[in-house]
Amino acid sequence: MTRSEKRLLWGLGLLMLVLSLLEASVPGSVDWSPSFSREHSKPYGSKLVYERLRDLFPEVRSVSGPLEEVHLQDHPDGAVNRIFLNAWIRPDVVETEHLLWLVEQGDRVLIAAENLSGPLADSLGVEMDLRMTGPLVDTIDIRFVGDPRIAQGTFRYARGFRPNYFSAYDKERSRVLAVDGAAKPVLLEVSHGAGRFVLCSTPLAITNHNLLKANNGTYLAGVLSVLPPWPVVWDEQHKVARAEASTPLRWLLSQSALRWAWFLGLGLLVLHILVHVRRQQRAIPVVQAPRNATRELVHTMGRLHWYKGDHADLARRMIAHFKEEVRQATYLRTFGYDNATTSHLAAKTGLDRAEVAQRLHTLERIEHTAHLSEHELLKLSNELHAFSQLIRPHGTATPSR
């Protein structure tokens, strides 16, 4: 690694550190999305509310799971209070039957939801005027009613409240405890068997933000005062945003500054890998094709004999090469100018025995001659080539020279 590359890496690392510090110093935006979870400390979570329940009730515990599994009990310690808090509550038939049975045995159930529907709402005889798709209102006033009133005064809420209220309810077994600014009921107490349901259409009032704002904590205390001083079972199953598995990486990615630092670090790591791979890869040398030294030697020897003019010696070499080629191609033990060789070549080439004998005689004569003209050498080359063409189809082909 060169000095300039080291400086570049140090500079990028310092830049990443500075950007992380700057991002960490920027105030984060407030998450106003409702979750109603006891795990969340954001404005519309209920962590603070869950913690303060211990100031009012002797025991508080949280359960998470299907209603028929975790809420169906034989009351070993007597009746309990059950709190359901969410944007919507729509229990199915099985859950409704279990919940109605629990209240009939004497339990108290507080349900705070902007939308309460399904078999449970039908069983209790309540209907809600839903404004789930309408515009949010800036403020909503809530006050207790009845004689005696639970608490005096008007409680004002803002930011995100919907004007939902109970448009119909069974007046014979229901009692209105609180209304909004338009005198619409938002808090009901419904009798069922030995127990009671407390229904609230403003679940955002039971969150961290409104517990701490102005005197709204008094309203929450008034709602909870309807419940007797029994142990509380807090439902964590029916939530808009259920608690997810907490891992170091999930927490790191949830923080804006650390998330940017994480991705910047990954980008630098990938860049370093790419540069390192490029530097480590060596150029592949170009390998020249191997030369045919034998072919060059033959050409050199041919030019040498040609310039010397010793055509007879060149002819003898050509004949010797031809004899070895014929011996291998026709599987001759030895090549000679005798009747056995003549008969063997006649059978391999298909020529007349007399013609083969004449060709061999010509080769024998030239092989023993002391002088040979250029014309005779060229004629010999042609005859050898023609004879080779007759032999190769019947034997093993040899590469052309």
Long-range contacts (C-beta under 8 A, 24 or more apart in sequence): 5-275, 9-272, 12-268, 13-268, 16-261, 16-264, 16-265, 16-268, 19-260, 19-261, 19-264, 20-257, 20-258, 20-260, 20-261, 21-257, 23-256, 23-257, 23-260, 23-261, 24-257, 24-258, 26-256, 26-257, 28-256, 32-159, 32-160, 33-241, 34-87, 34-160, 34-203, 34-204, 34-207, 34-240, 35-239, 35-240, 35-241, 36-85, 36-86, 36-87, 36-203, 36-206, 36-207, 36-239, 36-240, 37-236, 37-239, 37-241, 37-242, 37-243, 38-62, 38-234, 38-236, 39-236, 39-243, 40-241, 41-208, 42-208, 43-207, 43-208, 43-209, 44-160, 44-204, 44-207, 44-208, 44-209, 45-207, 45-208, 46-85, 46-206, 46-207, 46-208, 47-208, 48-208, 48-211, 48-212, 49-206, 49-207, 49-208, 49-211, 49-220, 50-234, 52-211, 53-224, 53-232, 53-234, 56-221, 56-224, 56-225, 56-229, 57-81, 57-227, 57-229, 57-230, 57-231, 57-232, 58-229, 58-230, 58-231, 59-231, 59-232, 60-231, 60-232, 60-234, 61-231, 61-232, 61-233, 61-234, 62-233, 62-234, 62-235, 62-236, 63-233, 63-234, 63-235, 63-236, 63-237, 64-235, 64-236, 64-237, 64-242, 65-237, 66-95, 66-237, 67-91, 67-94, 67-95, 67-98, 67-99, 67-235, 67-237, 68-94, 68-95, 68-98, 70-237, 71-98, 71-99, 71-102, 71-233, 71-235, 72-98, 72-101, 72-102, 73-102, 75-105, 75-106, 77-231, 78-106, 78-230, 79-105, 79-106, 79-107, 79-108, 79-195, 79-228, 79-230, 80-107, 80-108, 80-230, 80-231, 80-232, 80-233, 81-107, 81-108, 81-109, 81-110, 81-227, 81-228, 81-230, 81-231, 81-232, 81-233, 82-107, 82-108, 82-109, 82-110, 82-232, 82-233, 82-235, 83-109, 83-110, 83-112, 83-232, 83-233, 83-234, 83-235, 84-109, 84-110, 84-111, 84-112, 84-113, 84-235, 84-238, 85-110, 85-112, 85-113, 85-203, 85-206, 85-235, 86-112, 86-113, 86-203, 86-238, 86-239, 86-240, 87-113, 87-114, 87-115, 87-203, 87-240, 88-113, 88-114, 88-115, 88-116, 88-117, 89-113, 89-115, 89-116, 89-117, 89-120, 89-238, 90-115, 90-116, 90-117, 90-118, 90-120, 91-118, 91-119, 91-120, 92-118, 92-119, 93-119, 95-120, 96-120, 96-123, 100-192, 102-195, 103-192, 103-193, 103-194, 103-195, 103-196, 103-197, 104-192, 104-193, 104-194, 104-195, 105-193, 105-194, 105-195, 106-193, 106-194, 106-195, 107-195, 108-195, 108-196, 108-197, 108-198, 108-226, 108-227, 108-228, 108-230, 109-195, 109-196, 109-197, 109-198, 110-197, 110-198, 110-200, 110-223, 110-224, 110-226, 110-227, 111-197, 111-198, 111-199, 111-200, 112-199, 112-200, 112-201, 112-202, 112-203, 112-205, 112-206, 112-223, 113-200, 113-201, 113-203, 114-162, 114-164, 114-201, 114-202, 114-203, 115-164, 116-199, 116-201, 124-169, 124-170, 124-190, 124-192, 124-197, 124-199, 125-168, 125-169, 125-170, 125-173, 125-174, 125-190, 126-166, 126-168, 126-169, 126-170, 126-174, 126-188, 126-190, 126-199, 127-166, 127-167, 127-168, 127-169, 128-164, 128-165, 128-166, 128-167, 128-201, 129-164, 129-165, 129-166, 129-167, 129-184, 130-164, 131-162, 131-163, 131-164, 132-162, 132-164, 134-162, 134-163, 136-160, 136-161, 136-162, 137-161, 137-162, 137-163, 140-180, 140-181, 140-202, 141-180, 141-181, 142-178, 142-179, 142-180, 142-181, 142-186, 142-187, 142-202, 142-205, 142-219, 143-178, 143-179, 144-177, 144-178, 144-187, 144-219, 144-222, 145-176, 145-177, 145-178, 145-179, 146-175, 146-176, 146-177, 150-177, 150-178, 150-222, 150-225, 150-226, 151-218, 151-219, 151-221, 151-222, 153-215, 153-218, 155-205, 155-214, 155-215, 155-216, 155-218, 155-219, 156-214, 156-216, 157-202, 157-204, 157-205, 157-210, 157-216, 159-209, 160-204, 161-202, 161-204, 164-201, 164-202, 165-201, 166-199, 166-201, 177-223, 177-226, 178-219, 178-222, 178-223, 187-223, 189-226, 198-223, 198-226, 198-227, 295-401, 298-401, 311-371, 311-372, 311-373, 311-374, 311-376, 311-377, 312-366, 312-369, 312-370, 312-371, 312-372, 314-377, 315-366, 315-367, 315-369, 315-372, 315-376, 315-377, 315-380, 316-366, 316-367, 318-380, 318-381, 318-384, 319-363, 319-366, 319-367, 319-380, 319-384, 322-363, 322-384, 322-387, 322-388, 325-388, 325-391, 325-398, 326-387, 326-388, 326-391, 328-395, 328-396, 328-398, 329-391, 329-392, 329-394, 329-395, 329-396, 329-398, 330-391, 330-394, 330-395, 331-395, 337-361, 337-363, 337-364, 345-391, 348-391, 348-394, 348-395, 349-387, 349-390, 349-391, 349-394, 350-390, 351-390, 359-383, 359-387
